[in-house]
Amino acid sequence: MIPEQLRAAGAEVDVIEALRNRVPEKSRARLRALMRNAKRRPHIVTFTSSSTVKNFGGTARPAEGRFTRRGLAQRPPLCFNRPVTSATLRELQMPVAIEAREFTMVG
Protein backbone atom coordinates (compact mmCIF):
# COMPACT_ATOMS: atom_id res chain seq x y z
CA MET A 1 0.00 0.00 0.00
CA ILE A 2 2.64 2.57 1.02
CA PRO A 3 5.09 1.54 -1.74
CA GLU A 4 2.36 2.02 -4.36
CA GLN A 5 1.49 5.43 -2.99
CA LEU A 6 5.15 6.47 -3.02
CA ARG A 7 5.57 5.21 -6.59
CA ALA A 8 2.44 7.11 -7.64
CA ALA A 9 4.07 10.24 -6.21
CA GLY A 10 7.15 9.62 -8.38
CA ALA A 11 9.45 7.87 -5.90
CA GLU A 12 11.64 4.91 -6.77
CA VAL A 13 10.87 2.24 -4.17
CA ASP A 14 12.62 -1.04 -3.35
CA VAL A 15 10.78 -3.25 -0.86
CA ILE A 16 13.11 -5.41 1.21
CA GLU A 17 11.63 -7.93 3.63
CA ALA A 18 13.60 -7.56 6.85
CA LEU A 19 11.30 -9.39 9.23
CA ARG A 20 8.84 -12.19 8.71
CA ASN A 21 6.49 -12.99 11.54
CA ARG A 22 5.61 -16.68 11.44
CA VAL A 23 5.16 -19.55 13.86
CA PRO A 24 7.41 -22.60 13.32
CA GLU A 25 5.43 -25.75 12.48
CA LYS A 26 6.48 -27.68 15.60
CA SER A 27 5.52 -24.87 17.98
CA ARG A 28 1.88 -25.90 18.50
CA ALA A 29 2.69 -29.38 19.85
CA ARG A 30 5.66 -28.14 21.88
CA LEU A 31 3.73 -25.26 23.48
CA ARG A 32 0.71 -27.43 24.28
CA ALA A 33 2.96 -30.06 25.88
CA LEU A 34 4.70 -27.38 27.93
CA MET A 35 1.42 -25.87 29.14
CA ARG A 36 0.06 -29.30 30.14
CA ASN A 37 3.14 -30.05 32.26
CA ALA A 38 2.56 -28.42 35.66
CA LYS A 39 6.24 -28.79 36.59
CA ARG A 40 7.53 -27.05 33.45
CA ARG A 41 4.70 -24.59 32.78
CA PRO A 42 5.86 -20.94 33.04
CA HIS A 43 4.68 -18.96 36.06
CA ILE A 44 3.82 -15.98 33.87
CA VAL A 45 3.77 -15.17 30.14
CA THR A 46 4.52 -11.65 28.91
CA PHE A 47 3.88 -10.14 25.50
CA THR A 48 5.28 -7.06 23.79
CA SER A 49 3.10 -6.91 20.69
CA SER A 50 -0.27 -7.90 19.30
CA SER A 51 1.38 -10.27 16.83
CA THR A 52 2.94 -12.29 19.66
CA VAL A 53 -0.47 -12.48 21.35
CA LYS A 54 -2.06 -13.71 18.11
CA ASN A 55 0.68 -16.27 17.57
CA PHE A 56 0.41 -17.51 21.15
CA GLY A 57 -3.39 -17.63 20.95
CA GLY A 58 -3.30 -19.54 17.69
CA THR A 59 -0.66 -21.93 18.97
CA ALA A 60 -1.83 -22.48 22.54
CA ARG A 61 -5.57 -22.48 21.85
CA PRO A 62 -7.13 -25.80 22.84
CA ALA A 63 -8.33 -28.19 20.16
CA GLU A 64 -11.96 -27.30 20.89
CA GLY A 65 -11.23 -23.80 19.63
CA ARG A 66 -11.77 -21.72 22.77
CA PHE A 67 -10.27 -21.16 26.18
CA THR A 68 -12.49 -22.44 29.00
CA ARG A 69 -12.44 -21.19 32.59
CA ARG A 70 -11.13 -24.58 33.72
CA GLY A 71 -8.39 -24.50 31.08
CA LEU A 72 -7.44 -20.93 31.91
CA ALA A 73 -7.03 -21.84 35.57
CA GLN A 74 -4.29 -24.23 34.47
CA ARG A 75 -2.47 -21.54 32.46
CA PRO A 76 -0.03 -18.90 33.69
CA PRO A 77 -1.17 -15.29 34.00
CA LEU A 78 -0.85 -13.33 30.76
CA CYS A 79 0.80 -9.90 31.02
CA PHE A 80 1.20 -7.04 28.58
CA ASN A 81 3.14 -3.85 28.23
CA ARG A 82 0.67 -1.78 26.18
CA PRO A 83 -3.11 -1.28 26.06
CA VAL A 84 -3.23 -2.21 22.36
CA THR A 85 -1.65 -5.57 23.22
CA SER A 86 -4.20 -6.10 25.98
CA ALA A 87 -6.99 -5.26 23.55
CA THR A 88 -5.76 -8.00 21.21
CA LEU A 89 -5.84 -10.47 24.08
CA ARG A 90 -9.41 -9.51 24.91
CA GLU A 91 -10.38 -9.87 21.23
CA LEU A 92 -9.12 -13.45 21.46
CA GLN A 93 -11.17 -13.94 24.64
CA MET A 94 -8.13 -14.49 26.87
CA PRO A 95 -7.93 -12.72 30.24
CA VAL A 96 -5.47 -9.90 30.93
CA ALA A 97 -3.78 -10.52 34.28
CA ILE A 98 -1.38 -7.56 34.40
CA GLU A 99 -0.92 -4.48 32.25
CA ALA A 100 2.05 -2.12 32.59
CA ARG A 101 1.34 1.47 33.60
CA GLU A 102 4.51 2.69 31.92
CA PHE A 103 4.93 1.48 28.34
CA THR A 104 8.73 1.13 28.35
CA MET A 105 11.22 -1.69 28.96
CA VAL A 106 11.43 -0.63 32.61
CA GLY A 107 7.65 -0.42 32.91
N, CA and C atoms as a LAMMPS dump frame, in Angstrom:
ITEM: TIMESTEP
0
ITEM: NUMBER OF ATOMS
321
ITEM: BOX BOUNDS ff ff ff
-5.0000000000000000e+02 5.0000000000000000e+02
-5.0000000000000000e+02 5.0000000000000000e+02
-5.0000000000000000e+02 5.0000000000000000e+02
ITEM: ATOMS id mol type element x y z
1 1 1 N 0.822 -1.179 0
2 1 2 C 0 0 0
3 1 3 C 0.875 1.256 0
4 2 1 N 1.768 1.408 0.967
5 2 2 C 2.641 2.574 1.025
6 2 3 C 3.583 2.628 -0.185
7 3 1 N 4.219 1.479 -0.561
8 3 2 C 5.094 1.543 -1.736
9 3 3 C 4.363 2.042 -2.996
10 4 1 N 3.128 1.584 -3.194
11 4 2 C 2.363 2.019 -4.356
12 4 3 C 2.082 3.519 -4.31
13 5 1 N 1.762 4.007 -3.126
14 5 2 C 1.491 5.435 -2.987
15 5 3 C 2.744 6.261 -3.252
16 6 1 N 3.887 5.769 -2.773
17 6 2 C 5.147 6.466 -3.017
18 6 3 C 5.494 6.457 -4.501
19 7 1 N 5.304 5.305 -5.143
20 7 2 C 5.571 5.212 -6.59
21 7 3 C 4.662 6.161 -7.373
22 8 1 N 3.395 6.215 -6.978
23 8 2 C 2.444 7.112 -7.645
24 8 3 C 2.86 8.573 -7.505
25 9 1 N 3.596 8.871 -6.432
26 9 2 C 4.072 10.237 -6.206
27 9 3 C 5.406 10.482 -6.891
28 10 1 N 5.922 9.447 -7.619
29 10 2 C 7.147 9.619 -8.375
30 10 3 C 8.406 9.07 -7.729
31 11 1 N 8.281 8.411 -6.59
32 11 2 C 9.452 7.868 -5.896
33 11 3 C 9.857 6.521 -6.488
34 12 1 N 11.15 6.232 -6.406
35 12 2 C 11.645 4.906 -6.772
36 12 3 C 11.704 4.107 -5.471
37 13 1 N 11.01 2.988 -5.414
38 13 2 C 10.867 2.237 -4.171
39 13 3 C 11.344 0.803 -4.346
40 14 1 N 12.211 0.361 -3.442
41 14 2 C 12.618 -1.042 -3.348
42 14 3 C 12.084 -1.575 -2.031
43 15 1 N 11.314 -2.642 -2.074
44 15 2 C 10.776 -3.249 -0.864
45 15 3 C 11.682 -4.417 -0.489
46 16 1 N 12.226 -4.362 0.722
47 16 2 C 13.115 -5.412 1.21
48 16 3 C 12.502 -5.99 2.481
49 17 1 N 12.209 -7.278 2.451
50 17 2 C 11.631 -7.935 3.626
51 17 3 C 12.724 -8.133 4.663
52 18 1 N 12.586 -7.467 5.802
53 18 2 C 13.597 -7.558 6.853
54 18 3 C 13.127 -8.425 8.024
55 19 1 N 11.842 -8.613 8.123
56 19 2 C 11.3 -9.388 9.231
57 19 3 C 10.082 -10.14 8.729
58 20 1 N 10.015 -11.392 9.074
59 20 2 C 8.844 -12.192 8.715
60 20 3 C 8.328 -12.805 9.998
61 21 1 N 7.091 -12.524 10.304
62 21 2 C 6.487 -12.987 11.541
63 21 3 C 5.713 -14.273 11.25
64 22 1 N 6.286 -15.406 11.655
65 22 2 C 5.607 -16.681 11.437
66 22 3 C 5.889 -17.61 12.606
67 23 1 N 5.017 -18.568 12.783
68 23 2 C 5.156 -19.55 13.86
69 23 3 C 5.732 -20.834 13.274
70 24 1 N 6.849 -21.333 13.813
71 24 2 C 7.411 -22.602 13.315
72 24 3 C 6.402 -23.74 13.459
73 25 1 N 6.423 -24.675 12.521
74 25 2 C 5.433 -25.755 12.478
75 25 3 C 5.364 -26.576 13.767
76 26 1 N 6.471 -26.835 14.405
77 26 2 C 6.478 -27.682 15.601
78 26 3 C 6.039 -26.951 16.87
79 27 1 N 5.825 -25.652 16.778
80 27 2 C 5.516 -24.868 17.975
81 27 3 C 4.222 -25.272 18.661
82 28 1 N 3.184 -25.57 17.89
83 28 2 C 1.882 -25.898 18.497
84 28 3 C 2 -27.081 19.453
85 29 1 N 2.576 -28.189 19.002
86 29 2 C 2.691 -29.382 19.849
87 29 3 C 3.612 -29.118 21.033
88 30 1 N 4.709 -28.411 20.796
89 30 2 C 5.664 -28.136 21.88
90 30 3 C 5.057 -27.232 22.94
91 31 1 N 4.336 -26.185 22.521
92 31 2 C 3.73 -25.264 23.479
93 31 3 C 2.612 -25.945 24.26
94 32 1 N 1.781 -26.714 23.574
95 32 2 C 0.706 -27.427 24.281
96 32 3 C 1.275 -28.41 25.3
97 33 1 N 2.334 -29.12 24.937
98 33 2 C 2.961 -30.062 25.876
99 33 3 C 3.525 -29.314 27.075
100 34 1 N 4.15 -28.181 26.84
101 34 2 C 4.704 -27.382 27.929
102 34 3 C 3.601 -26.904 28.863
103 35 1 N 2.506 -26.407 28.315
104 35 2 C 1.419 -25.869 29.137
105 35 3 C 0.68 -26.962 29.914
106 36 1 N 0.71 -28.189 29.412
107 36 2 C 0.064 -29.296 30.137
108 36 3 C 0.926 -29.8 31.288
109 37 1 N 2.211 -29.54 31.257
110 37 2 C 3.14 -30.048 32.256
111 37 3 C 3.256 -29.051 33.406
112 38 1 N 2.585 -29.341 34.529
113 38 2 C 2.556 -28.424 35.665
114 38 3 C 3.95 -28.112 36.213
115 39 1 N 4.881 -29.023 36.078
116 39 2 C 6.241 -28.788 36.592
117 39 3 C 7.055 -27.868 35.681
118 40 1 N 6.755 -27.849 34.402
119 40 2 C 7.532 -27.049 33.451
120 40 3 C 6.806 -25.793 32.98
121 41 1 N 5.511 -25.723 33.229
122 41 2 C 4.701 -24.591 32.777
123 41 3 C 5.254 -23.285 33.342
124 42 1 N 5.353 -22.227 32.529
125 42 2 C 5.858 -20.944 33.044
126 42 3 C 4.919 -20.364 34.097
127 43 1 N 5.486 -19.598 35.014
128 43 2 C 4.681 -18.959 36.056
129 43 3 C 3.91 -17.762 35.514
130 44 1 N 4.451 -17.147 34.472
131 44 2 C 3.821 -15.979 33.872
132 44 3 C 4.273 -15.888 32.411
133 45 1 N 3.421 -15.362 31.551
134 45 2 C 3.773 -15.171 30.143
135 45 3 C 3.587 -13.691 29.833
136 46 1 N 4.618 -13.066 29.263
137 46 2 C 4.521 -11.653 28.915
138 46 3 C 4.58 -11.491 27.395
139 47 1 N 3.932 -10.441 26.924
140 47 2 C 3.88 -10.143 25.5
141 47 3 C 4.263 -8.689 25.26
142 48 1 N 4.88 -8.419 24.127
143 48 2 C 5.277 -7.056 23.79
144 48 3 C 4.575 -6.531 22.552
145 49 1 N 3.79 -7.376 21.892
146 49 2 C 3.096 -6.911 20.687
147 49 3 C 1.846 -7.742 20.44
148 50 1 N 0.959 -7.185 19.652
149 50 2 C -0.267 -7.897 19.296
150 50 3 C 0.035 -9.145 18.472
151 51 1 N 1.066 -9.096 17.651
152 51 2 C 1.383 -10.274 16.831
153 51 3 C 1.826 -11.443 17.697
154 52 1 N 2.546 -11.184 18.795
155 52 2 C 2.937 -12.292 19.664
156 52 3 C 1.724 -12.856 20.398
157 53 1 N 0.773 -12.003 20.727
158 53 2 C -0.473 -12.476 21.347
159 53 3 C -1.227 -13.375 20.372
160 54 1 N -1.341 -12.923 19.118
161 54 2 C -2.063 -13.708 18.113
162 54 3 C -1.37 -15.042 17.859
163 55 1 N -0.049 -15.021 17.787
164 55 2 C 0.682 -16.269 17.572
165 55 3 C 0.523 -17.211 18.75
166 56 1 N 0.602 -16.688 19.96
167 56 2 C 0.407 -17.511 21.155
168 56 3 C -1.015 -18.06 21.179
169 57 1 N -1.995 -17.195 20.94
170 57 2 C -3.39 -17.631 20.953
171 57 3 C -3.666 -18.704 19.924
172 58 1 N -3.103 -18.548 18.74
173 58 2 C -3.301 -19.537 17.689
174 58 3 C -2.57 -20.834 17.961
175 59 1 N -1.465 -20.754 18.678
176 59 2 C -0.657 -21.935 18.965
177 59 3 C -1.124 -22.651 20.223
178 60 1 N -1.464 -21.886 21.257
179 60 2 C -1.828 -22.485 22.542
180 60 3 C -3.306 -22.8 22.672
181 61 1 N -4.11 -22.273 21.76
182 61 2 C -5.565 -22.479 21.847
183 61 3 C -5.893 -23.967 21.859
184 62 1 N -6.739 -24.385 22.769
185 62 2 C -7.126 -25.796 22.844
186 62 3 C -7.781 -26.28 21.555
187 63 1 N -7.775 -27.576 21.361
188 63 2 C -8.328 -28.188 20.155
189 63 3 C -9.802 -27.83 19.946
190 64 1 N -10.543 -27.618 21.035
191 64 2 C -11.965 -27.304 20.892
192 64 3 C -12.193 -25.872 20.41
193 65 1 N -11.114 -25.111 20.251
194 65 2 C -11.226 -23.8 19.633
195 65 3 C -11.463 -22.632 20.559
196 66 1 N -11.582 -22.855 21.856
197 66 2 C -11.77 -21.721 22.766
198 66 3 C -11.139 -22.051 24.11
199 67 1 N -10.829 -20.995 24.842
200 67 2 C -10.269 -21.162 26.181
201 67 3 C -11.428 -21.251 27.169
202 68 1 N -11.443 -22.282 27.986
203 68 2 C -12.49 -22.441 28.996
204 68 3 C -11.966 -21.938 30.334
205 69 1 N -12.87 -21.637 31.262
206 69 2 C -12.445 -21.192 32.594
207 69 3 C -11.557 -22.252 33.251
208 70 1 N -11.929 -23.497 33.122
209 70 2 C -11.129 -24.575 33.716
210 70 3 C -9.73 -24.61 33.096
211 71 1 N -9.675 -24.489 31.766
212 71 2 C -8.39 -24.499 31.08
213 71 3 C -7.541 -23.293 31.426
214 72 1 N -8.181 -22.133 31.566
215 72 2 C -7.435 -20.928 31.91
216 72 3 C -6.863 -21.01 33.311
217 73 1 N -7.538 -21.693 34.205
218 73 2 C -7.029 -21.84 35.569
219 73 3 C -5.727 -22.627 35.573
220 74 1 N -5.499 -23.433 34.559
221 74 2 C -4.288 -24.228 34.473
222 74 3 C -3.188 -23.505 33.688
223 75 1 N -3.448 -22.294 33.241
224 75 2 C -2.469 -21.543 32.462
225 75 3 C -1.867 -20.435 33.311
226 76 1 N -0.65 -19.992 32.954
227 76 2 C -0.032 -18.895 33.692
228 76 3 C -0.735 -17.583 33.389
229 77 1 N -0.595 -16.603 34.285
230 77 2 C -1.169 -15.285 34.005
231 77 3 C -0.539 -14.693 32.747
232 78 1 N -1.328 -13.953 31.985
233 78 2 C -0.855 -13.327 30.759
234 78 3 C -0.702 -11.827 31.003
235 79 1 N 0.48 -11.296 30.712
236 79 2 C 0.797 -9.902 31.022
237 79 3 C 1.238 -9.151 29.776
238 80 1 N 0.96 -7.851 29.763
239 80 2 C 1.201 -7.044 28.578
240 80 3 C 1.821 -5.726 28.925
241 81 1 N 2.514 -5.129 27.948
242 81 2 C 3.139 -3.852 28.228
243 81 3 C 2.405 -2.659 27.621
244 82 1 N 1.377 -2.888 26.803
245 82 2 C 0.665 -1.775 26.18
246 82 3 C -0.82 -2.085 26.083
247 83 1 N -1.664 -1.051 26.172
248 83 2 C -3.109 -1.276 26.06
249 83 3 C -3.517 -1.934 24.754
250 84 1 N -2.853 -1.608 23.635
251 84 2 C -3.232 -2.21 22.355
252 84 3 C -2.988 -3.722 22.396
253 85 1 N -1.944 -4.147 23.097
254 85 2 C -1.65 -5.572 23.223
255 85 3 C -2.724 -6.242 24.079
256 86 1 N -3.125 -5.587 25.143
257 86 2 C -4.201 -6.104 25.983
258 86 3 C -5.505 -6.211 25.203
259 87 1 N -5.762 -5.239 24.354
260 87 2 C -6.99 -5.257 23.55
261 87 3 C -7 -6.473 22.626
262 88 1 N -5.855 -6.815 22.075
263 88 2 C -5.765 -7.995 21.213
264 88 3 C -6.073 -9.244 22.014
265 89 1 N -5.563 -9.324 23.223
266 89 2 C -5.839 -10.472 24.083
267 89 3 C -7.339 -10.596 24.337
268 90 1 N -7.967 -9.483 24.65
269 90 2 C -9.414 -9.505 24.915
270 90 3 C -10.195 -9.914 23.664
271 91 1 N -9.733 -9.473 22.491
272 91 2 C -10.383 -9.872 21.233
273 91 3 C -10.343 -11.392 21.071
274 92 1 N -9.268 -12.002 21.545
275 92 2 C -9.119 -13.453 21.455
276 92 3 C -9.755 -14.173 22.646
277 93 1 N -10.457 -13.409 23.482
278 93 2 C -11.169 -13.938 24.645
279 93 3 C -10.233 -14.638 25.63
280 94 1 N -9.067 -14.013 25.851
281 94 2 C -8.132 -14.486 26.865
282 94 3 C -8.014 -13.384 27.906
283 95 1 N -7.927 -13.736 29.184
284 95 2 C -7.927 -12.723 30.243
285 95 3 C -6.593 -12.001 30.381
286 96 1 N -6.664 -10.702 30.651
287 96 2 C -5.473 -9.904 30.927
288 96 3 C -5.235 -9.94 32.428
289 97 1 N -4.086 -10.442 32.862
290 97 2 C -3.778 -10.518 34.285
291 97 3 C -3.105 -9.243 34.77
292 98 1 N -2.153 -8.742 34.001
293 98 2 C -1.383 -7.557 34.402
294 98 3 C -1.129 -6.707 33.169
295 99 1 N -1.26 -5.386 33.327
296 99 2 C -0.921 -4.478 32.247
297 99 3 C -0.008 -3.396 32.812
298 100 1 N 1.091 -3.12 32.121
299 100 2 C 2.046 -2.122 32.593
300 100 3 C 1.418 -0.738 32.598
301 101 1 N 1.802 0.073 33.566
302 101 2 C 1.344 1.469 33.603
303 101 3 C 2.254 2.344 32.774
304 102 1 N 3.529 1.961 32.713
305 102 2 C 4.511 2.686 31.923
306 102 3 C 4.893 1.791 30.743
307 103 1 N 4.755 2.299 29.535
308 103 2 C 4.935 1.475 28.339
309 103 3 C 6.369 1.55 27.824
310 104 1 N 7.311 1.159 28.686
311 104 2 C 8.726 1.134 28.353
312 104 3 C 9.307 -0.203 28.801
313 105 1 N 10.573 -0.46 28.497
314 105 2 C 11.221 -1.686 28.956
315 105 3 C 11.204 -1.767 30.48
316 106 1 N 11.448 -0.664 31.146
317 106 2 C 11.428 -0.635 32.607
318 106 3 C 10.017 -0.901 33.118
319 107 1 N 9.038 -0.258 32.492
320 107 2 C 7.645 -0.421 32.911
321 107 3 C 7.186 -1.84 32.728
